[in-house]
Amino acid sequence: MASKKNTLLSFFTSNKKIRRENENNETEVNSPVRKITEVNKSAGTTNNLESFSEASNSQSQQDDFIYENNQTLGNANDIGYFVERLSLTDADKKLVLTNLWVPDVEYKFPLLSKNEKRGLKFQHKWLKEFNWLSYSNVKNGTFCKYCVLFAKNGGIGSQPLGSLVTVAFSNWKKAKETFRAHGSLKYHTLSVLDSEHFLKVIEKKELSIIERIDNNRMVQIEENRRKIRPIIECIILCGKEELALRGHRDFGDILVDDDSRQGHFRGILKYRAKGDEFLRNVLEGSGKRNKYTSPIIQNEIIQSCNTILLRKLVNVINKSKCFSVLADETTDISTKEQLSICVRYIDENNKLHENFLQFFEIDSLTGNDLANSILNGLNRCGLDCNYLYGQGYDGASNMAGRFKGVQTIVRSKYPNAIYVHCAAHSLNLAVSTASGIKPIRNCLGVIEKVYNFFNTPKRNSVLLNTIENSNNAPQVKQLKRLCATRWIQRYDSVNDFSELFSFVLNALDIISDWKESTDAEMLQKAIKDSEFLISLNVIKVLFSYGFPLCKQLQKVQIDLKKTIRIVENVITTLKCIRENNETEFKIIYNNVQKMADDVGIELLEKRISFKQTHRANPNLQNHSTEQYYRVTVFLPYIDYFISQLNERFINHKSIFEGFDCIFKTQPLPLEINDREQFNKLVNIYSPVVDKFNSIAEFNMWKTKLITDNIILSSGLQALEICDKEFYPNIYMLIKIFCTIPVSTTTPERSFSNLKRIKTYLRNSMNETRLNGLALLACHTETKITPDEVIDELSLKNRRLEFVL
């Protein structure tokens, strides 16, 4: 039972009444629960309430074990957590009345020891029949949410309250009889009226009695809110634009006409105050306190923004009841390991989202510690991990390990959380492994050496002058560095080097005449090599097929079906090139010949010596230079490229095969393999998917695809055309499939925000401030108003009042 806080009204209450209530409260705490018989005069009936006390005392020893275990399983908004509190805040009361935990329709209610003989359980339909009723997973019983909050005493003679108020009711044999009796009690009716009045006041639809008495307080509160609004708007602006708030001299009084540099926060406030006389008076007014511009207040406002944005995201994700976790770690500028946790989910409008949640500082990178950090992080954010259906990480052993990896530990607790290796990482590994062939590896190494050579002002100016003085000025003006992590992104660097090849040679020729230059002649000789020219053009051709694939895999609006389809298209195209290798390589060789002729290079093959073991020595008779390089460079590279793509994406294909039966358009009757595969899916995701109606829905879904002549190209397309009301089980399976992650590019994008927020000059930023600024920067599309921040700030006692 919740006790009332002292308000202005309590001052006018007589001491006699206060003493009588205190005596009743002491009696309620110190005396055992008694049998209560209450005569409801208004109804003219007598209600026997003996079963109320029996429900809590008769089987206490048998239910202790159930209670202790359910403590860890209960939802944070369970009514049972609020019953034992000595006092409840207004925020707690609002939460109970508007956002109380309600079990799902599929929720399995426990069979208590007292009800085992009759096999009675709580019925979910009672929650709809009695709208005041609330079930507690913690207490394994029911309560009246209105009486828990507002009832002081019950019945004649101010008797102590019992079952449904201070004690959980679980005697299901007399459930409906007891519920009807409770609904007619006088203190229950008064509690319902109090709750309605409380909501009207807290939602500002009606003024409280205190506010009606003290109208000046309302005026003062509105003025206080007006003072702090521009300060909050300034902080939100800096957060969304990733601007550092503080400057070198971020202290002292704020003078609007002072032009000294005091940081972005003070600078924006002073600029705004020049056109806002009210804000000027606030900033330049007397006194140093209650201006809400100090670094401490900045941190509190940022923390409030973090809380509001995170709450909005979590509410949408929990309503979806299906999400996947994406995680990756990096080291920030202060050498701290930051774990980025993101989620992938589908909202109520069937739109796919991948959202960043929080950064968590970690000390250990073992699989067990990372798994605990991820699960604890999700729980701290307020997410229900029972709705976790997927995991997306990179392929490191501590993440993807079969025995002690993060994905194994998480699946041991949540078996439906399927692990998917990031597809973008898989493509990167396929390209990097295939590029280990000696001619290809040497070519990429020479390109990197040339870039480093020209990466000085003096040498780069020679290259720029060579380009500007030429008759055919290229579109590219400078060389690009090879990407150290994403191999397929090297396509731009290779392509630019190929376009500037002749200019690079001329620049090296000029630099080689300098006395201090020693590497120019060596690099000039290396890039004039025939094998280098062949490898350069082969890399450019094959990377051109992987580059668009890499871009597709980094998108959010992609699922496993579309991923497998575009990967198979690339593999099929490469196989076609392999089958027609003579024709395809002829085109490449002609382009190389043209490049060589432009700079006066003769294409020569390597000397063949069968005793050589560290280079290609094909046994070719009467072969040409073209044939030699086709056999030694082109064919090995494309074969290795194809085999790596097949090997790296085999796990993605196996996961998709489990869902493939849903997307096939084929006439009835169903094939045996499809039926068996669908039954496996149903068994895996039961009870979320109904075992009894799923086959019928599956047949009707197949009929719809055939009748409407629909060929599904992706899971998102299937989700759009699937009627949630008519095909609930099929819809849920497609939703789970679309939620399964494809890549971990969203956590990597959050690392980009991290580098811009936590810089060298801001390397001492704490985790709370970092997360608030990161959420503001990552979720610019999510609207957050100053009034929301003020309401969040007002939950803590302030010198100035901000809420009515």
N, C-alpha and C positions, 0 to 999 in steps of 0.2 A: 504493500500500500504506500502511496506517495504522500508525504507530508507537505503542507503548504509553506511557502516562503513568506516572511513578514513583508507586508506591503503597507501602503498608506491606509488602506481600509482596516487593517488589523489594529491601528492606533485607536480607532473609534469603537472597538469591541470591548465590552465590559470585562473586568477582571474575573468576575464570577463565571462567565461563560468560558474564558480561557482555562480557569482552574478545572472546570468540569470536563473539558476536552482532554486536558493533560492527564487527568485521572483515568479517563477511558483508555487513552493510549497506553498508560502504564499497565492497566489491567490486561489489555490485549497482548502486551509483550510478555508479561510475567505469568499469566494464567494459561492452563491448557485449553485447547479448543473444546468447546462444549456442544451439546446437542441444543439446537435452537429451534424454537417454534414461534413463528411470526404470524400474527393476524393482520392481514391487509384489509383495513377497514373500507377502503375505497372499492375493493373488489368483492368484499364480503365473503372471502374464502380463507381457509386455514392451510398453510403450507408447511409440511413436515420437512425440515432441513437436516435430519439426522444423517442422511447419506453424504452430506457435504463433508462433515468431519471424518467420517469413516473412510472416505476416499483417500485421505492423506495419511492416516495413521495405521490402518489395518495391515498393510503389506510393506511397511517402510524398509524392513531388512531385505526383502526380496527385490525391491526396486532400487536399492542404493547402487548396485552395480550398473544398472541401466542408466541411472542419472549421471554417474561419474563418466561413463563413456560418451553419453550424449553431450556432455559439456564441451567436448572437443569438436563435435559434429554440428552443433547448433549454429544457426545463422546469427550474425551480429545484431540483427534487429528482432530477435526472438522476444516475445512478451515476457518470457521467464526471467530475462536479465533485468527487467525493470520492476519486477514485483518486490524484490528484496532490498531495493535501494531506499535509504532513509529519506531522501529528498530528490525530486525530479526537477530539472530545469525546464524552461519553456521550450528549448530546443528538443529535449527528450520527449515532452508531451506532444509536440508537433510531429515528431518522428513516429510515435506510437499511433497517432490518429491518421497519418497520411502515408507512411512508408513502412508499415509493420510487415514482418515476414509472414507470408502465406504459403503453405505447402502446395506444390503442383498437383494436378489431377492424378499424375502417375505416382505420386509419393506413396510409399509403402508405410502405413502406420504400424507401430509395434504392437505386439500382443503381450499385454502385461500379465504378470503371474496371477493377479486376482481375477482376471477374465479368461484364463486358459480353459477352465472347465466348460464354459459356454462358447468359447472361441469368438468373443466379441471384440471388435476394434472400433476406433473412431471412424465415422463416415464423413467423407469430404463434402457431401451435399448439405450437412448441417451448417457449414460455414456460409452457404448462400441463404439458407432458410432463416438463420439468426445472424443478422449483419453485425451484431455487437460481439459475436463469439470469435475468439482467437485461440488457435492451437499452439502449444509450446512444445517444441522438440526437446528443449532442455529439461522441462519438468514432466514430460509425458502426460500432459493433461491440458485442460482448457481453462481459459479465463475470460472474464468480461473486460474488454479493454477500456470501456468508459468508467467502470467502477474501480478498476485498478488505479486510475489517475485521479478521480475526483470524489470517490466515496469516503466519508469520514467514519461513520458508524452505521449500523444496520438495525432496522426494526424498532420494536418497542423498548423503551428504557435505554436507548443508546447501547444496545448489545454489541459485542465485538463482531467484526466481519469474519467470515469463514470462507467456505469454498466458492470458487469462481472469482474471488477477490484477492485474498491473501494465500489461499491454498488451491493447488490445481485440482480440478474435478476430473475424475477418470472412471467413475462408476457408470459404464456405458449401458448397463441394463436399465437404469432410470434416467438416461440422458435427456430425451425429449421432454419427459415430465418435469425434470428439474429446470431445463432451459425455459420452458413456458412459464413456470412459477417465478423464476428470476426476472423474466421480462416484465412481470406485473408488479414488482416490488417498487415501493415509493423511492427508496434511495437510488435505485437503478434509473428511474425516470429523471430524477434530479441530476444524476451524473451525465445522462445524455444531453440534457439542456445545457449543463455547464460546458460540455465539450463543444457543442455548437457555438456557444458564445465565445469560447476560447479561440476557435478557429477564425471566427469573424474578426476578432481583435488582432490576432497574430498575422492575419492576411490583410490587415488594414482596411477591411470592409466596414468596420465599426470602431468607434473610439471607446477605449476603456474608461472606467469610472474615474481613474486617476487623471487621465488626459482631459476628461470633461471638467474636472475640478480645477486643474492647473493648465489653462490654455497658453500661458506664457511659456511653459516648458516646451510646447510644440513649436512655438516660434523660434526658441533658442536652438532646438534640435535641427530645424531646417536651416538655420544660419550656419551651424556647425558643419552640416553636410555640404553646404555650398562652399565653405572654406576649403574642404579637403578634396572636392571633386577635381579641380584642375591639377592637383598634385598627383592624384591617382591616374588621370588621363595622361600626364607626362610620363609616368613610369611605364604604363602600358605601351605608349608609343615607342619609348626607348627599347623595351623588351621585344616588341615585334620587329623593329628595325635592327636589332642586335647591336645597339649603341651602348657604350660604356656609360654608366650613370655618373660616376664620380670623376673628378678631375684632380689636378695637382693641389689646388687650394680649395678643397671642398669643405670649408668650415667658416664659421663666423656669420655675421648678419648678411642678408641678401639685399643689396641695393640695386634697384631696377636700372638706374642710369649708370651703374658701374660697368665699364667695358672690359674688365679683367677676365681672364679665362678661368672659369670655375667648374668646368665639366659640362656634359650635355644636359644633365638634369637641371642644374641651376640656370644654364644658358637658355633652355627652352622656357623655363618658368619666367625669367626676366623678359624675354621677347614677348611672351603672351601678356605679361603684366603691363607692358607699354600701351596696350589697347584695352585693358581691363582695370578700371579704377578700383573695383572691389578687391581684386587680387593684389594690386599694388598696396592697398592699405593693410591687407593681411600680412604680406611679406615684410613691409617696412614699419609695421605697427610696433607699439611698445612691448617690451618683454621678449624673452628668447624662447619661452616654452609654449607648448600647445600650437605650434605652427606646422607640425608634422612634416618637416623637411630633413630631419636628422637621418644618418645612415641606419640607425636602429629601426626607425619607422619605415624607411625604404625596404628593409628586409622583411618587415611584417606585412607590408602591402604586397610584395612579391610572393611571399608565402601564401597569402590569401588568394592571389591569382592562381597559384599552383593548385590550391585546394579546390577552387571553383571549377577550373578547367578539367582537372582530374575527375571530379565528381560527375561532370557532364559526360565525359567519355565513358566512365565506368557504368553509368546508368544505361547508356545506349548499348554497350557490349553485353551487360547482363540481361537486358531485354531480348537480345538476339538469341541467347541460350546456346551459342555455338561460336567458338573462337579458337584460334591457334596462336601459339606464342612464337615470336621471333627474337633471337638473342644473339649478341656478339659483344666482344670486349675489345677495349683499346686502352692505350696509356695516354693520359693527358699531359699538358705542359708541365705539371708539377710532379710527374712520374708516379701518378696514382692510377691504379687499374680501375677503369670505369666500365661497368656492365650495362649495356643498353638493352632495355626490354621494350618490345613493341608487340602489338597484337594485330591479327588479321581476322576480320569478321564481316558479316553481311547485315545491314541495317533493315529496318522495317520496310523500306522501299526497294529492297533487293539490290542495293548498291554495295559493291565490294570496297572495303576500306582497309588500309594498313596504317595504324596510328602509333606514334611514339608515346610511351607512358612516362618512364622515369629512368634516370641514371642511378646506379647503386655502386658505391665504392666497395671493392672486394680485395681481400688479402691473399687468397689462395686460388689457384687455377686447376685444382684437381676436379675430377668429374663429380664426386660427391658434394664438394663445397659449392661448385657452380650450380648443381641441380637444386640444392637447398636455397641458394641465393635467388634463383629464378622463381621457385615456388613461394618462398617467403615474400619476395617482391610482388608477385601477383596478389597474394593475400593482403599485403599491406596497402595495395592500391584499392582493395575492395572487390576484386573479381572472384567469382565462384569457380574454382578449378574443376568442379564436377562437369562443367561445360567445355572443358579443354579437349579438343579433338585433333590437334596437330602440333608438331614441333618443327621449327626450321632453324638449322644451324649450319656452320661450315663443316668441313670434313675432318677437322682435327681429331686426334685420338681421344682427347679428354671430352669432346662433345659427341662424337659418333661411335665411340667404342661399344662393342657388343656386350661387354661384361661390366665395366666400371665407368662407361661413358655417361654423359648427362642424359641422353635420350633413353638409355636403359633404365636409369634410376627413376626418371619421371614416369616411364611406362609401367614400372612396377607399382606405382601408386595410382596412376590413371591409365589403365590399359588401352583405352581408345585413342590416346594421343599418339598418332602415327608420326614417325620421324621421316623427314624428307631432306636429303642433302641439297643444299642450295644449288639450283640449276646453273646460275651464273658462275659459281665456283667450279662446277663440273665441266662447263665449257672451257673455263680458263685452264683447268688441269689437263684437259684433252689437248688444247693447243700447245701448252708449254711442254708437255711430254713428247708430242709429235715433233716439235721444233728442236728436239735434242739430236736430230741427225746432224752429222758433222758439218756439211756444207751450209745448212740453214743456220746452225748455231754460230758458225764463223761469220756469216754474212751479217747477222744481227749484232754481233760483237763489234764488227768494223763500223757499222752505222753509229753505234753508241760512242765509239772512239772519235769519229769525225765530229759528232755533235759536241763532245767535250773539248775538242781541239779549237773549234770556232766559238766556244762559249766564253770569249774574252773580248773586250771592246776593240782592241787593235786588230785582231784577226777577223772579227765579225764585220768591221768596217770595210775590209778588203773584199769580203764576200758581197756586201751590199753594193759597193762600187762596181763590182763585176756585173751584178744583176742590172743596175741602173744604166750602165754604159752599153748593154747589149741591145741588139735590134729587136729581139723577141723577148720582151719582158714577161716572165711568168706571173701567175696569180699569187703564188707563194713567194714570200720575201725572206724567210729564214727557216732554219732547220728546227725540228721539234725533237724533244727528248723522248726516248722509248719509255713507255709506262712501265714502272717497276713491278706492279702487281697484276694489272689486267692485260694479258698478252694480246687479246684481240684488239685492244685499243691502240696497239702499235701499228695498226693499218695506216693511220694518218701519218705517222712518222715515216714509214716505209714509202708511202705514196709521195710525200713531200720530198724525200731524198731522191726518189726516182725523177721527179720533175726538175730538181735543181742539180742533177748529176753533172751536167757539162759545166755549170757555173762553179761547182765545188772543185772540179778538176783544174779549171783556170785559176781559181783563188789559191789552191795548193801549189800550183806552178809558180805563182808570184811570190808566195811566202817562202818557198824552198830556196829562193835566192838570198834570203836574209841570213846573216851570219849566225844569229842566235837560234834559228829554227833547226831542230833536229828530227822532228816527227813528220814534217810535211812530205818528204820524199817517201818515207815508209808508208804513210797513208795513201799517197798517190799511187804507189805500186800496188797496194792491196785492193783498191777499188777499180784498178784497171784489169784485174784478174778476170779471166773468162768465167770461171766457176762462180765468182762473186756476182757478176752481171746476171747469169742464169738464175742463181738462187734469189737475187733481189726481185726479179720478175715473177718467179714461181711463188714466192711469199706474197707478193702483191695480189696475185690472182686468187690463191686459196684463202687469204685473209678477207678478201672481198665477199666471200660467201659466209664467213663466220661473223663479220661485223654487224649486219642487220639482225642476225640471230641473237647476238649479245644485247643489242638494244631492246629487242622484244622481251628478253628474259628479265630485264630490269624494270619492266612496267608493273604497276599494281594490278591493272585490269587484265590478268592472265591467269588461267588455271592449268591443271596438269594435262587435260585433253588437248588444249591448244599448244602447250609446250611440246608434247610428244609429236603432234602433227607437224609443227614447223621444224623440229629436229629431224624427223624422218624425211621431210622434203629436202633438207640440206644434204642428208646422207644419200638419198636417191640421186640428187643432182651430181654429187661427187662421184658416185658409182658410174653414172653415165659418162662423166669426163674420163674416168679410169678406163672404161671400155673403149672409148674413142681417143685414147691417149696420143696416138700418132697425129691425128688432126688437131687436137687441142694444143699439143706441145709445139706443133708447127707454127701456130699463131704466136705463141710465146717466144719462140726462137726468132721469128721474123722481127718482133719488137726489139729483142736484144741486138740483133744484127744492125737494126737502124740506129740504136743508141751507140753501138760500137763504131759505126761508120761516121757518125757526127763528130766523134772525138778522135778518130783515127786509130782505133784499136782493132786488132785482128783476133778473132775468136779461135782459140786453140784448146785442144783437149789435154788432159794430164798425161804424163808419160806412164804407160802401162808396164808394170813389173810384177810378175806373179809372186815374187818374194815379199812384196809389200803387204803388210797385214793391217795397217792403220788407215787405209784409204781404199776407195772402190777400185777394183781391178777386174772389170767384167771380161769374160771370155767371148769377145766379139770378133768376128772375121769380116774384113772388108767393110768396116763400119765408118760412118761419117761422124763429124763433130756433134751434129744434132742428135744422132742416135746415141752417142756416148753419154751426153748430159741428160737425155731422156731416161736412160737406164740407171744412171748413177745418182741423179738428183730428183727428177720429177716423180718417177714411179714410187721410189721408197717413201717419199714424203706424203704423197696422196694416199698410199696404202695405210701408212701409220696413222694418218689423220682420220681416215674412215674407221679404222679399228678402235681408236681411242674414243670417238664419239659413240660408237655402239657400246663400248664397255662402260663409259662413264654414266650413261643414261639408262642402263639396264634396271637400276633400282626404281627410277621414275616409271618405267614401263610396267614393272611388276605391280606397283601400287595402282596404276591406272587400270590394269586388267581386272582388278577386283570390282571396279565401278563400270567397266565397259559395257556390261549387259544392259545398263539403263539407257545408254545412248544409241544402241543399235536400232536401225529401222529395218525390221524384218517381219514377214507375215506370221500370224499364229498358225499352228500351235508353237509354243516356245521350244527351242532346242534344249536338250537335256543339260548341256554344259551351262547355258545361260540360266536355267532354272536352279541348278546347283549353286552357281556363283551368286545368284540373288539370295538364295536361302542362307548362304554364308554371311552375306552382308547383313541380313536381318538378324541373324543370331549374334553377330558382333555388336550391333548397335541396339539390341533389345535391352531394356523396355522402352527406349525412346521411340523405336519403330515397332509397331504392333505386329506380332507374328501372325495373327489370325486374318487380318484384312490386307496384309501387304501383297500376297499373291494375286488377289482379285484386282487390287490397284495396279499392280504391275501389268497384268493382261490388258486392262483398260488404257493404261498409258501407252502400251505398244500399239493398240488399236488407234489411238489418237495420232501417233506419229505416222502410221500408214495412211489413215484416212485423209489427214491434212497434208500428206506428202512432205513431211518435215525431215530434213537431214541436219542433225545437230553438229555444229562445228566447235562448240565449246560448252562448258558447264554453265557459264553465265547466260548463254542463250537459252539453255534448257530451263534455267530458273525463271526466266522471264515468261515463258509460255506455260509453265506448270502452275495449275490452279491450286493454291494452298488449301482451299476448303474441300475440293473434290479429290485431290491426291495428297493428303497430309503426310503419308509415309514416304512417298516418292519425293515430295518436296524436301523433307528433312534429309534424305540421303543425298540429294543433289546439293543441298545447302552445306552439308558436311564436306562433300567433295570440293566445292568451290572454296571452302575455308582452308583446306589443306594448303600449306605454303608452297610456293614455287622457288622463291629466292629470298635472300636476306639483305636486299638492297636498302630497305627502310632503316634498319639499324645503322647501316653504313652512311646513309644520308644524315642520320642524327650525329654521327661523328664529325661531319662537316660543320654542323651547327656548333658542336662542342669546341672545335678549333677556333671558330669566330667569337664565341662567347668567353671562353676561358683562355685568354691570351697570355703572353709573356708578362704584360703589365698587370694582369688580373689573375695571377697564378695562385693567390691565397684564398680564392673564393670558396666558401663552404658549400656543402652538398645541397642544403635547402635553397639557397639563393640560386645555385646553378640549375636545379630542377625547375624552379619557377620561371627563370629567364628562358630555359630551353623549351618549356611548354608554350610560352608566349611566342617564341620564334618559330616553332614547328607547327603550331595550330593557329595561324593568322586568320583562317576562315571561320574559326569558332568565335562567336561574339561574346564579349565580356564587358559589362557596363560598370561604371564607377559605383552605382548604387548597390550592385551585387557585392562589390569589394567592401563597401562601407558596412553592409549587413554582416559580412563575415568578420570584419574587424571588431564589430560591436559585441561579438560573443565573449570577448575578453573585457574586463572592467577597464574603463578609460576615464581620464580626467574630464574629457568632454563627452557628452551624451550624443549618440548618433541615431538611435532608434527610439521610436515612440513606445 
